Amino acid sequence: MKAMVLAAGLGTRLRPLTNDRPKALVEVAGHTLLAITLRHLQSVGVGDVIVNVHHFADMVVDYLKKNNNFGMRVEISREDVLLDTGGGLKKAAWFFLQDGGSEEPFFLHNVDVISTIDLAKMVKSYRDTNAIATLAVQQRESSRQLLFDEKGGLCGRQMGRDQPPEIARPAHELRPFAFSGIHVISPRLLKMMTEDGAFSIITSYMRLAGQGERIAAFHTDEYYWRDLGKPENIKQAAQDLKQKLISQ
């Protein structure tokens, strides 16, 4: 399988840790966020990865060369202007469509999350549900929630606690879950992304769900997961590593 690691963000929430480096090279107990992500993907057989870069881009390139790309084939997608998750993936679509493309799904993984999510089970869930994309979700507090029907299909989103929900597809019952920053995606999706410029991939998911495509939930409450977007979360993850809640 192939994967894309989303690493181009400015990491403003991580300041001052990102004053002199990209967020991908911020460390948790001596391991960079990029290394942690690549090893997790590698553990399920991913050997081909594309990483998008923007902030301190050359530092990421040099780091990968110094570490022999962690034994993987790694391509770089440079973004002169930040393109967000959807725009970033659309720019890198060639990586997944080259040589005539493939029917094999690929991972899209935020660099600033750490987890023990079973990626192999996530791929199996994707195959079992015949979805165009499968999203790792959890029951947890978040100001932004994705809304799924009783069969785990995406129907809408809630962008703020005081905002009305945005519904793409009506359902008898809507169940809110927080997104965990990991996707398994069909290459078919890439040719369906009609949005341009900088845009969130959730915008594409919402439009496609409204058109009848299945965007499925993969529930990950049983696994360890942490957002590493803030300095205090980096410190907590380092403690979790020391306590063997996660391993690297």
CYANA upper distance limits for C-alpha pairs under 8 A (distance plus 0.5 A):
  1 MET  CA     45 GLY  CA      7.18
  1 MET  CA     46 VAL  CA      5.39
  1 MET  CA     47 GLY  CA      7.25
  1 MET  CA     48 ASP  CA      7.51
  1 MET  CA    104 GLU  CA      7.26
  1 MET  CA    105 PRO  CA      7.48
  1 MET  CA    106 PHE  CA      6.41
  1 MET  CA    107 PHE  CA      8.43
  2 LYS  CA     46 VAL  CA      6.05
  2 LYS  CA     47 GLY  CA      6.96
  2 LYS  CA     48 ASP  CA      5.31
  2 LYS  CA     49 VAL  CA      6.18
  2 LYS  CA     96 PHE  CA      7.97
  2 LYS  CA    105 PRO  CA      8.21
  2 LYS  CA    106 PHE  CA      5.56
  2 LYS  CA    107 PHE  CA      7.09
  3 ALA  CA     41 LEU  CA      8.21
  3 ALA  CA     46 VAL  CA      7.37
  3 ALA  CA     48 ASP  CA      6.99
  3 ALA  CA     49 VAL  CA      5.32
  3 ALA  CA     50 ILE  CA      6.99
  3 ALA  CA    106 PHE  CA      5.69
  3 ALA  CA    107 PHE  CA      4.91
  3 ALA  CA    108 LEU  CA      6.27
  3 ALA  CA    109 HIS  CA      8.00
  4 MET  CA     49 VAL  CA      6.03
  4 MET  CA     50 ILE  CA      5.30
  4 MET  CA     51 VAL  CA      6.22
  4 MET  CA     52 ASN  CA      8.25
  4 MET  CA     89 LEU  CA      8.22
  4 MET  CA    106 PHE  CA      8.25
  4 MET  CA    107 PHE  CA      6.70
  4 MET  CA    108 LEU  CA      5.39
  4 MET  CA    109 HIS  CA      6.82
  5 VAL  CA     37 THR  CA      8.29
  5 VAL  CA     49 VAL  CA      7.75
  5 VAL  CA     50 ILE  CA      6.88
  5 VAL  CA     51 VAL  CA      5.35
  5 VAL  CA     52 ASN  CA      7.23
  5 VAL  CA    108 LEU  CA      6.55
  5 VAL  CA    109 HIS  CA      5.48
  5 VAL  CA    110 ASN  CA      6.34
  5 VAL  CA    111 VAL  CA      6.52
  6 LEU  CA     51 VAL  CA      6.72
  6 LEU  CA     52 ASN  CA      6.23
  6 LEU  CA     53 VAL  CA      8.41
  6 LEU  CA     85 THR  CA      7.69
  6 LEU  CA     88 GLY  CA      8.31
  6 LEU  CA    108 LEU  CA      7.77
  6 LEU  CA    109 HIS  CA      6.60
  6 LEU  CA    110 ASN  CA      5.34
  6 LEU  CA    111 VAL  CA      6.19
  7 ALA  CA     23 LYS  CA      7.75
  7 ALA  CA     24 ALA  CA      6.30
  7 ALA  CA     34 LEU  CA      8.39
  7 ALA  CA     51 VAL  CA      6.95
  7 ALA  CA     52 ASN  CA      6.06
  7 ALA  CA     53 VAL  CA      6.24
  7 ALA  CA    110 ASN  CA      7.31
  7 ALA  CA    111 VAL  CA      5.95
  7 ALA  CA    112 ASP  CA      8.36
  8 ALA  CA     22 PRO  CA      8.48
  8 ALA  CA     52 ASN  CA      5.82
  8 ALA  CA     53 VAL  CA      4.56
  8 ALA  CA     54 HIS  CA      5.28
  8 ALA  CA     55 HIS  CA      6.72
  8 ALA  CA     57 ALA  CA      8.41
  8 ALA  CA     79 GLU  CA      7.91
  8 ALA  CA     82 LEU  CA      7.57
  9 GLY  CA     22 PRO  CA      8.45
  9 GLY  CA     23 LYS  CA      7.89
  9 GLY  CA     53 VAL  CA      8.18
  9 GLY  CA     54 HIS  CA      7.46
  9 GLY  CA     55 HIS  CA      7.25
  9 GLY  CA     82 LEU  CA      7.71
 10 LEU  CA     18 THR  CA      8.30
 10 LEU  CA     22 PRO  CA      7.39
 10 LEU  CA     23 LYS  CA      7.55
 10 LEU  CA     54 HIS  CA      8.22
 10 LEU  CA     55 HIS  CA      6.17
 11 GLY  CA     15 ARG  CA      7.48
 11 GLY  CA     18 THR  CA      6.72
 11 GLY  CA     22 PRO  CA      7.47
 11 GLY  CA     23 LYS  CA      5.80
 11 GLY  CA    229 GLY  CA      7.59
 12 THR  CA     18 THR  CA      7.66
 13 ARG  CA    229 GLY  CA      6.41
 13 ARG  CA    230 LYS  CA      5.88
 13 ARG  CA    231 PRO  CA      8.26
 14 LEU  CA     18 THR  CA      6.45
 14 LEU  CA     23 LYS  CA      7.82
 14 LEU  CA    229 GLY  CA      6.29
 14 LEU  CA    230 LYS  CA      5.23
 14 LEU  CA    231 PRO  CA      5.91
 15 ARG  CA     19 ASN  CA      6.58
 15 ARG  CA    230 LYS  CA      8.44
 15 ARG  CA    231 PRO  CA      7.96
 17 LEU  CA     21 ARG  CA      7.88
 17 LEU  CA     23 LYS  CA      8.29
 17 LEU  CA     26 VAL  CA      7.21
 17 LEU  CA    231 PRO  CA      7.80
 18 THR  CA     22 PRO  CA      6.14
 18 THR  CA     23 LYS  CA      6.32
 18 THR  CA     26 VAL  CA      7.66
 21 ARG  CA     25 LEU  CA      6.91
 21 ARG  CA     26 VAL  CA      7.68
 21 ARG  CA     55 HIS  CA      8.33
 21 ARG  CA     56 PHE  CA      6.57
 21 ARG  CA     59 MET  CA      7.83
 22 PRO  CA     26 VAL  CA      7.47
 22 PRO  CA     55 HIS  CA      6.16
 22 PRO  CA     56 PHE  CA      5.98
 22 PRO  CA     57 ALA  CA      7.93
 22 PRO  CA     59 MET  CA      8.11
 22 PRO  CA     60 VAL  CA      8.03
 23 LYS  CA     33 LEU  CA      7.94
 23 LYS  CA    112 ASP  CA      7.97
 24 ALA  CA     32 THR  CA      7.09
 24 ALA  CA     33 LEU  CA      5.65
 24 ALA  CA     34 LEU  CA      5.45
 24 ALA  CA     60 VAL  CA      7.96
 24 ALA  CA    111 VAL  CA      6.68
 24 ALA  CA    112 ASP  CA      7.72
 25 LEU  CA     32 THR  CA      5.44
 25 LEU  CA     33 LEU  CA      6.46
 25 LEU  CA     34 LEU  CA      6.82
 25 LEU  CA     60 VAL  CA      7.76
 26 VAL  CA     32 THR  CA      5.90
 26 VAL  CA     33 LEU  CA      6.56
 27 GLU  CA     31 HIS  CA      5.51
 27 GLU  CA     32 THR  CA      4.63
 27 GLU  CA     33 LEU  CA      6.56
 27 GLU  CA    234 ILE  CA      8.33
 28 VAL  CA     32 THR  CA      6.66
 28 VAL  CA     33 LEU  CA      7.47
 28 VAL  CA    234 ILE  CA      6.48
 28 VAL  CA    235 LYS  CA      7.82
 28 VAL  CA    237 ALA  CA      7.23
 28 VAL  CA    238 ALA  CA      5.80
 29 ALA  CA    238 ALA  CA      5.51
 29 ALA  CA    241 LEU  CA      7.86
 31 HIS  CA     35 ALA  CA      6.93
 31 HIS  CA     36 ILE  CA      7.05
 32 THR  CA     36 ILE  CA      6.77
 33 LEU  CA     37 THR  CA      6.71
 33 LEU  CA    111 VAL  CA      6.56
 33 LEU  CA    112 ASP  CA      6.83
 33 LEU  CA    113 VAL  CA      8.45
 33 LEU  CA    114 ILE  CA      8.47
 34 LEU  CA     38 LEU  CA      6.60
 34 LEU  CA    111 VAL  CA      6.44
 35 ALA  CA     39 ARG  CA      6.54
 35 ALA  CA     70 PHE  CA      8.40
 36 ILE  CA     40 HIS  CA      6.77
 36 ILE  CA    114 ILE  CA      7.87
 36 ILE  CA    248 GLN  CA      7.55
 37 THR  CA     41 LEU  CA      6.84
 37 THR  CA    109 HIS  CA      8.23
 37 THR  CA    111 VAL  CA      6.64
 37 THR  CA    113 VAL  CA      8.48
 37 THR  CA    114 ILE  CA      7.74
 38 LEU  CA     42 GLN  CA      6.45
 38 LEU  CA     70 PHE  CA      8.21
 39 ARG  CA     43 SER  CA      6.55
 40 HIS  CA     44 VAL  CA      7.80
 41 LEU  CA     45 GLY  CA      7.44
 41 LEU  CA     46 VAL  CA      6.01
 41 LEU  CA    119 LEU  CA      8.24
 42 GLN  CA     46 VAL  CA      5.25
 42 GLN  CA     47 GLY  CA      6.86
 44 VAL  CA    119 LEU  CA      7.26
 44 VAL  CA    120 ALA  CA      6.71
 47 GLY  CA     71 GLY  CA      8.46
 47 GLY  CA     72 MET  CA      5.53
 47 GLY  CA     73 ARG  CA      6.65
 48 ASP  CA     72 MET  CA      6.50
 48 ASP  CA     73 ARG  CA      5.30
 48 ASP  CA     74 VAL  CA      6.53
 49 VAL  CA     72 MET  CA      7.78
 49 VAL  CA     73 ARG  CA      6.71
 49 VAL  CA     74 VAL  CA      5.36
 49 VAL  CA     75 GLU  CA      6.81
 50 ILE  CA     74 VAL  CA      6.04
 50 ILE  CA     75 GLU  CA      5.05
 50 ILE  CA     76 ILE  CA      6.06
 50 ILE  CA     77 SER  CA      7.27
 50 ILE  CA     92 ALA  CA      8.02
 50 ILE  CA     95 PHE  CA      7.79
 51 VAL  CA     74 VAL  CA      7.76
 51 VAL  CA     75 GLU  CA      6.86
 51 VAL  CA     76 ILE  CA      5.58
 51 VAL  CA     77 SER  CA      6.49
 52 ASN  CA     76 ILE  CA      6.33
 52 ASN  CA     77 SER  CA      4.93
 52 ASN  CA     78 ARG  CA      6.25
 52 ASN  CA     79 GLU  CA      7.42
 52 ASN  CA     88 GLY  CA      7.51
 53 VAL  CA     57 ALA  CA      5.62
 53 VAL  CA     60 VAL  CA      7.95
 53 VAL  CA     76 ILE  CA      7.57
 53 VAL  CA     77 SER  CA      6.70
 53 VAL  CA     78 ARG  CA      5.56
 53 VAL  CA     79 GLU  CA      6.58
 54 HIS  CA     78 ARG  CA      6.54
 54 HIS  CA     79 GLU  CA      5.78
 54 HIS  CA     80 ASP  CA      6.87
 54 HIS  CA     81 VAL  CA      8.01
 54 HIS  CA     82 LEU  CA      7.44
 56 PHE  CA     60 VAL  CA      7.60
 57 ALA  CA     61 VAL  CA      7.09
 57 ALA  CA     78 ARG  CA      7.93
 58 ASP  CA     62 ASP  CA      6.55
 59 MET  CA     63 TYR  CA      6.50
 60 VAL  CA     64 LEU  CA      6.72
 61 VAL  CA     65 LYS  CA      6.85
 61 VAL  CA     76 ILE  CA      8.11
 62 ASP  CA     66 LYS  CA      6.57
 63 TYR  CA     67 ASN  CA      6.80
 64 LEU  CA     68 ASN  CA      6.58
 64 LEU  CA     69 ASN  CA      5.23
 64 LEU  CA     70 PHE  CA      7.80
 65 LYS  CA     69 ASN  CA      6.33
 68 ASN  CA     72 MET  CA      8.41
 69 ASN  CA     73 ARG  CA      7.22
 69 ASN  CA     74 VAL  CA      6.69
 77 SER  CA     91 LYS  CA      8.11
 77 SER  CA     92 ALA  CA      6.84
 79 GLU  CA     83 LEU  CA      7.52
 79 GLU  CA     88 GLY  CA      8.19
 82 LEU  CA     88 GLY  CA      8.21
 82 LEU  CA    198 ALA  CA      7.32
 83 LEU  CA     87 GLY  CA      5.08
 83 LEU  CA     88 GLY  CA      5.56
 83 LEU  CA    197 GLY  CA      6.81
 83 LEU  CA    198 ALA  CA      4.42
 83 LEU  CA    199 PHE  CA      6.90
 84 ASP  CA     88 GLY  CA      6.24
 84 ASP  CA    198 ALA  CA      5.87
 84 ASP  CA    199 PHE  CA      5.91
 84 ASP  CA    200 SER  CA      6.08
 84 ASP  CA    201 ILE  CA      8.39
 85 THR  CA     89 LEU  CA      6.69
 85 THR  CA    198 ALA  CA      8.47
 85 THR  CA    199 PHE  CA      7.13
 85 THR  CA    200 SER  CA      5.52
 85 THR  CA    201 ILE  CA      5.90
 86 GLY  CA     90 LYS  CA      6.63
 86 GLY  CA    198 ALA  CA      7.59
 86 GLY  CA    199 PHE  CA      5.71
 86 GLY  CA    200 SER  CA      5.12
 86 GLY  CA    201 ILE  CA      4.30
 86 GLY  CA    202 ILE  CA      8.01
 86 GLY  CA    203 THR  CA      8.44
 86 GLY  CA    204 SER  CA      7.93
 87 GLY  CA     91 LYS  CA      6.69
 87 GLY  CA    195 GLU  CA      8.39
 87 GLY  CA    196 ASP  CA      7.24
 87 GLY  CA    197 GLY  CA      6.28
 87 GLY  CA    198 ALA  CA      5.38
 87 GLY  CA    199 PHE  CA      5.83
 87 GLY  CA    200 SER  CA      7.48
 87 GLY  CA    201 ILE  CA      7.96
 88 GLY  CA     92 ALA  CA      6.90
 88 GLY  CA    198 ALA  CA      8.11
 89 LEU  CA     93 ALA  CA      6.48
 90 LYS  CA    190 LEU  CA      7.15
 90 LYS  CA    193 MET  CA      7.76
 92 ALA  CA     96 PHE  CA      8.21
 93 ALA  CA     97 LEU  CA      6.78
 93 ALA  CA    190 LEU  CA      6.85
 94 TRP  CA     98 GLN  CA      6.09
 96 PHE  CA    101 GLY  CA      6.58
 96 PHE  CA    102 SER  CA      7.79
 96 PHE  CA    187 PRO  CA      7.29
 97 LEU  CA    101 GLY  CA      4.28
 97 LEU  CA    102 SER  CA      7.26
 97 LEU  CA    187 PRO  CA      7.76
101 GLY  CA    187 PRO  CA      8.07
102 SER  CA    187 PRO  CA      7.45
103 GLU  CA    186 SER  CA      7.57
103 GLU  CA    187 PRO  CA      6.96
103 GLU  CA    188 ARG  CA      8.39
104 GLU  CA    186 SER  CA      7.42
104 GLU  CA    187 PRO  CA      7.73
105 PRO  CA    123 VAL  CA      8.47
105 PRO  CA    184 VAL  CA      6.80
105 PRO  CA    185 ILE  CA      5.74
105 PRO  CA    186 SER  CA      5.05
105 PRO  CA    187 PRO  CA      6.69
106 PHE  CA    184 VAL  CA      6.06
106 PHE  CA    185 ILE  CA      5.87
106 PHE  CA    186 SER  CA      7.17
106 PHE  CA    187 PRO  CA      7.93
107 PHE  CA    182 ILE  CA      7.64
107 PHE  CA    183 HIS  CA      6.10
107 PHE  CA    184 VAL  CA      5.14
107 PHE  CA    185 ILE  CA      6.79
108 LEU  CA    182 ILE  CA      6.34
108 LEU  CA    183 HIS  CA      5.53
108 LEU  CA    184 VAL  CA      6.91
108 LEU  CA    185 ILE  CA      7.83
109 HIS  CA    181 GLY  CA      6.55
109 HIS  CA    182 ILE  CA      5.13
109 HIS  CA    183 HIS  CA      6.96
110 ASN  CA    181 GLY  CA      5.87
110 ASN  CA    182 ILE  CA      6.97
112 ASP  CA    227 ASP  CA      6.74
112 ASP  CA    228 LEU  CA      5.42
112 ASP  CA    229 GLY  CA      6.48
113 VAL  CA    180 SER  CA      8.21
113 VAL  CA    181 GLY  CA      7.42
113 VAL  CA    225 TRP  CA      7.71
113 VAL  CA    226 ARG  CA      6.26
113 VAL  CA    227 ASP  CA      5.14
113 VAL  CA    228 LEU  CA      5.87
113 VAL  CA    229 GLY  CA      8.27
114 ILE  CA    225 TRP  CA      6.24
114 ILE  CA    226 ARG  CA      5.94
114 ILE  CA    227 ASP  CA      7.17
114 ILE  CA    228 LEU  CA      7.59
115 SER  CA    223 TYR  CA      7.51
115 SER  CA    224 TYR  CA      5.69
115 SER  CA    225 TRP  CA      4.65
115 SER  CA    226 ARG  CA      6.87
115 SER  CA    246 ILE  CA      8.10
116 THR  CA    223 TYR  CA      6.09
116 THR  CA    224 TYR  CA      5.76
116 THR  CA    225 TRP  CA      7.14
116 THR  CA    246 ILE  CA      7.30
117 ILE  CA    220 THR  CA      7.05
117 ILE  CA    223 TYR  CA      5.94
117 ILE  CA    224 TYR  CA      7.42
117 ILE  CA    225 TRP  CA      7.93
118 ASP  CA    122 MET  CA      6.88
118 ASP  CA    223 TYR  CA      8.44
119 LEU  CA    123 VAL  CA      6.78
120 ALA  CA    124 LYS  CA      6.85
121 LYS  CA    125 SER  CA      6.61
122 MET  CA    126 TYR  CA      6.74
122 MET  CA    134 THR  CA      8.19
122 MET  CA    136 ALA  CA      8.30
122 MET  CA    184 VAL  CA      7.92
122 MET  CA    218 PHE  CA      7.04
123 VAL  CA    127 ARG  CA      6.82
123 VAL  CA    184 VAL  CA      7.07
124 LYS  CA    128 ASP  CA      6.58
125 SER  CA    129 THR  CA      6.68
125 SER  CA    134 THR  CA      8.24
125 SER  CA    218 PHE  CA      7.50
126 TYR  CA    130 ASN  CA      6.88
126 TYR  CA    131 ALA  CA      6.51
126 TYR  CA    133 ALA  CA      7.51
126 TYR  CA    134 THR  CA      6.05
126 TYR  CA    184 VAL  CA      7.42
126 TYR  CA    216 ALA  CA      8.04
127 ARG  CA    131 ALA  CA      7.73
129 THR  CA    216 ALA  CA      7.78
130 ASN  CA    214 ARG  CA      8.03
131 ALA  CA    186 SER  CA      8.42
131 ALA  CA    213 GLU  CA      7.88
131 ALA  CA    214 ARG  CA      5.33
131 ALA  CA    215 ILE  CA      6.13
131 ALA  CA    216 ALA  CA      6.52
132 ILE  CA    185 ILE  CA      6.60
132 ILE  CA    186 SER  CA      5.70
132 ILE  CA    188 ARG  CA      7.70
132 ILE  CA    189 LEU  CA      6.96
132 ILE  CA    213 GLU  CA      7.26
132 ILE  CA    214 ARG  CA      6.39
132 ILE  CA    215 ILE  CA      6.48
133 ALA  CA    183 HIS  CA      7.28
133 ALA  CA    184 VAL  CA      6.09
133 ALA  CA    185 ILE  CA      4.83
133 ALA  CA    186 SER  CA      6.55
133 ALA  CA    189 LEU  CA      8.35
133 ALA  CA    214 ARG  CA      7.72
133 ALA  CA    215 ILE  CA      5.57
133 ALA  CA    216 ALA  CA      6.81
134 THR  CA    183 HIS  CA      6.19
134 THR  CA    184 VAL  CA      5.65
134 THR  CA    185 ILE  CA      7.00
134 THR  CA    215 ILE  CA      6.34
134 THR  CA    216 ALA  CA      5.13
134 THR  CA    217 ALA  CA      6.19
134 THR  CA    218 PHE  CA      6.89
135 LEU  CA    179 PHE  CA      7.57
135 LEU  CA    180 SER  CA      8.21
135 LEU  CA    181 GLY  CA      8.33
135 LEU  CA    182 ILE  CA      6.70
135 LEU  CA    183 HIS  CA      5.18
135 LEU  CA    184 VAL  CA      7.13
135 LEU  CA    215 ILE  CA      7.99
135 LEU  CA    216 ALA  CA      6.71
135 LEU  CA    217 ALA  CA      5.62
135 LEU  CA    218 PHE  CA      6.19
136 ALA  CA    179 PHE  CA      6.65
136 ALA  CA    180 SER  CA      5.92
136 ALA  CA    181 GLY  CA      7.44
136 ALA  CA    182 ILE  CA      6.09
136 ALA  CA    183 HIS  CA      6.85
136 ALA  CA    217 ALA  CA      6.71
136 ALA  CA    218 PHE  CA      5.30
136 ALA  CA    219 HIS  CA      6.54
136 ALA  CA    220 THR  CA      6.78
137 VAL  CA    177 PHE  CA      6.34
137 VAL  CA    178 ALA  CA      5.90
137 VAL  CA    179 PHE  CA      5.00
137 VAL  CA    180 SER  CA      5.79
137 VAL  CA    217 ALA  CA      6.81
137 VAL  CA    218 PHE  CA      6.47
137 VAL  CA    219 HIS  CA      5.74
137 VAL  CA    220 THR  CA      6.45
137 VAL  CA    221 ASP  CA      8.30
138 GLN  CA    177 PHE  CA      5.95
138 GLN  CA    178 ALA  CA      5.76
138 GLN  CA    179 PHE  CA      7.05
138 GLN  CA    180 SER  CA      7.38
138 GLN  CA    219 HIS  CA      6.36
138 GLN  CA    220 THR  CA      6.08
138 GLN  CA    221 ASP  CA      5.82
139 GLN  CA    176 PRO  CA      8.10
139 GLN  CA    177 PHE  CA      5.69
139 GLN  CA    178 ALA  CA      6.68
139 GLN  CA    221 ASP  CA      7.20
140 ARG  CA    177 PHE  CA      7.51
140 ARG  CA    178 ALA  CA      6.65
141 GLU  CA    178 ALA  CA      7.84
142 SER  CA    178 ALA  CA      6.74
143 SER  CA    158 GLN  CA      8.26
143 SER  CA    159 MET  CA      7.08
143 SER  CA    160 GLY  CA      5.55
143 SER  CA    161 ARG  CA      6.26
144 ARG  CA    157 ARG  CA      7.87
144 ARG  CA    158 GLN  CA      6.06
144 ARG  CA    159 MET  CA      5.16
144 ARG  CA    160 GLY  CA      6.21
144 ARG  CA    161 ARG  CA      8.20
144 ARG  CA    178 ALA  CA      7.26
145 GLN  CA    157 ARG  CA      6.17
145 GLN  CA    158 GLN  CA      5.54
145 GLN  CA    159 MET  CA      7.13
145 GLN  CA    176 PRO  CA      6.13
145 GLN  CA    177 PHE  CA      5.87
145 GLN  CA    178 ALA  CA      5.36
145 GLN  CA    179 PHE  CA      7.51
146 LEU  CA    154 LEU  CA      7.73
146 LEU  CA    155 CYS  CA      8.43
146 LEU  CA    156 GLY  CA      6.56
146 LEU  CA    157 ARG  CA      4.79
146 LEU  CA    158 GLN  CA      6.76
146 LEU  CA    176 PRO  CA      6.05
146 LEU  CA    177 PHE  CA      5.89
146 LEU  CA    178 ALA  CA      6.63
146 LEU  CA    179 PHE  CA      7.35
147 LEU  CA    154 LEU  CA      6.50
147 LEU  CA    155 CYS  CA      6.09
147 LEU  CA    156 GLY  CA      5.32
147 LEU  CA    157 ARG  CA      5.62
147 LEU  CA    158 GLN  CA      7.72
147 LEU  CA    174 LEU  CA      6.14
147 LEU  CA    175 ARG  CA      5.78
147 LEU  CA    176 PRO  CA      5.05
147 LEU  CA    177 PHE  CA      6.94
148 PHE  CA    152 GLY  CA      5.87
148 PHE  CA    153 GLY  CA      5.63
148 PHE  CA    154 LEU  CA      4.92
148 PHE  CA    155 CYS  CA      5.71
148 PHE  CA    156 GLY  CA      7.40
148 PHE  CA    174 LEU  CA      5.97
148 PHE  CA    175 ARG  CA      5.63
148 PHE  CA    176 PRO  CA      6.97
148 PHE  CA    177 PHE  CA      8.19
148 PHE  CA    217 ALA  CA      8.00
149 ASP  CA    153 GLY  CA      5.91
149 ASP  CA    154 LEU  CA      7.10
149 ASP  CA    155 CYS  CA      6.93
149 ASP  CA    171 ALA  CA      6.41
149 ASP  CA    172 HIS  CA      7.84
149 ASP  CA    173 GLU  CA      6.30
149 ASP  CA    174 LEU  CA      5.60
149 ASP  CA    175 ARG  CA      6.66
150 GLU  CA    173 GLU  CA      6.97
150 GLU  CA    174 LEU  CA      7.70
150 GLU  CA    175 ARG  CA      7.74
152 GLY  CA    216 ALA  CA      6.04
152 GLY  CA    217 ALA  CA      5.74
153 GLY  CA    214 ARG  CA      6.54
153 GLY  CA    215 ILE  CA      6.08
153 GLY  CA    216 ALA  CA      5.25
153 GLY  CA    217 ALA  CA      7.00
154 LEU  CA    169 ARG  CA      8.40
154 LEU  CA    206 MET  CA      8.15
154 LEU  CA    209 ALA  CA      6.93
154 LEU  CA    214 ARG  CA      7.55
154 LEU  CA    215 ILE  CA      5.79
154 LEU  CA    216 ALA  CA      6.60
154 LEU  CA    217 ALA  CA      7.81
155 CYS  CA    167 ILE  CA      6.51
155 CYS  CA    168 ALA  CA      5.82
155 CYS  CA    169 ARG  CA      5.25
155 CYS  CA    170 PRO  CA      7.01
155 CYS  CA    171 ALA  CA      7.56
155 CYS  CA    174 LEU  CA      8.03
155 CYS  CA    206 MET  CA      7.88
155 CYS  CA    209 ALA  CA      7.06
155 CYS  CA    210 GLY  CA      8.04
156 GLY  CA    165 PRO  CA      7.48
156 GLY  CA    166 GLU  CA      5.91
156 GLY  CA    167 ILE  CA      4.76
156 GLY  CA    168 ALA  CA      5.62
156 GLY  CA    169 ARG  CA      7.28
156 GLY  CA    206 MET  CA      7.04
157 ARG  CA    165 PRO  CA      6.32
157 ARG  CA    166 GLU  CA      5.85
157 ARG  CA    167 ILE  CA      7.16
158 GLN  CA    163 GLN  CA      7.47
158 GLN  CA    164 PRO  CA      7.39
158 GLN  CA    165 PRO  CA      5.11
158 GLN  CA    166 GLU  CA      6.74
159 MET  CA    163 GLN  CA      7.04
159 MET  CA    165 PRO  CA      7.69
159 MET  CA    166 GLU  CA      8.48
160 GLY  CA    164 PRO  CA      8.44
168 ALA  CA    206 MET  CA      6.22
168 ALA  CA    207 ARG  CA      7.25
168 ALA  CA    209 ALA  CA      6.78
168 ALA  CA    210 GLY  CA      5.14
169 ARG  CA    209 ALA  CA      7.09
169 ARG  CA    210 GLY  CA      5.58
180 SER  CA    225 TRP  CA      8.34
185 ILE  CA    189 LEU  CA      7.61
186 SER  CA    190 LEU  CA      8.40
187 PRO  CA    191 LYS  CA      8.26
188 ARG  CA    192 MET  CA      7.46
189 LEU  CA    193 MET  CA      7.06
193 MET  CA    204 SER  CA      6.78
194 THR  CA    204 SER  CA      8.44
195 GLU  CA    199 PHE  CA      7.67
195 GLU  CA    204 SER  CA      7.69
199 PHE  CA    203 THR  CA      7.60
200 SER  CA    204 SER  CA      7.81
201 ILE  CA    205 TYR  CA      6.82
202 ILE  CA    206 MET  CA      6.54
203 THR  CA    207 ARG  CA      6.86
204 SER  CA    208 LEU  CA      6.59
205 TYR  CA    209 ALA  CA      6.41
205 TYR  CA    215 ILE  CA      7.34
206 MET  CA    210 GLY  CA      6.75
207 ARG  CA    211 GLN  CA      6.94
208 LEU  CA    212 GLY  CA      6.94
208 LEU  CA    213 GLU  CA      5.87
208 LEU  CA    214 ARG  CA      8.36
209 ALA  CA    213 GLU  CA      5.37
209 ALA  CA    214 ARG  CA      6.53
209 ALA  CA    215 ILE  CA      6.96
224 TYR  CA    245 LEU  CA      8.07
224 TYR  CA    246 ILE  CA      7.91
226 ARG  CA    233 ASN  CA      7.93
226 ARG  CA    237 ALA  CA      7.82
227 ASP  CA    233 ASN  CA      7.36
228 LEU  CA    233 ASN  CA      5.84
228 LEU  CA    234 ILE  CA      6.07
228 LEU  CA    237 ALA  CA      8.34
229 GLY  CA    233 ASN  CA      7.45
229 GLY  CA    234 ILE  CA      8.24
230 LYS  CA    234 ILE  CA      7.06
231 PRO  CA    235 LYS  CA      6.96
232 GLU  CA    236 GLN  CA      6.79
233 ASN  CA    237 ALA  CA      6.57
234 ILE  CA    238 ALA  CA      6.75
235 LYS  CA    239 GLN  CA      6.95
236 GLN  CA    240 ASP  CA      6.71
237 ALA  CA    241 LEU  CA      6.70
238 ALA  CA    242 LYS  CA      6.89
239 GLN  CA    243 GLN  CA      6.72
240 ASP  CA    244 LYS  CA      6.69
240 ASP  CA    245 LEU  CA      5.71
240 ASP  CA    246 ILE  CA      6.88
241 LEU  CA    245 LEU  CA      6.41
241 LEU  CA    246 ILE  CA      5.75
241 LEU  CA    247 SER  CA      6.53
241 LEU  CA    248 GLN  CA      8.18
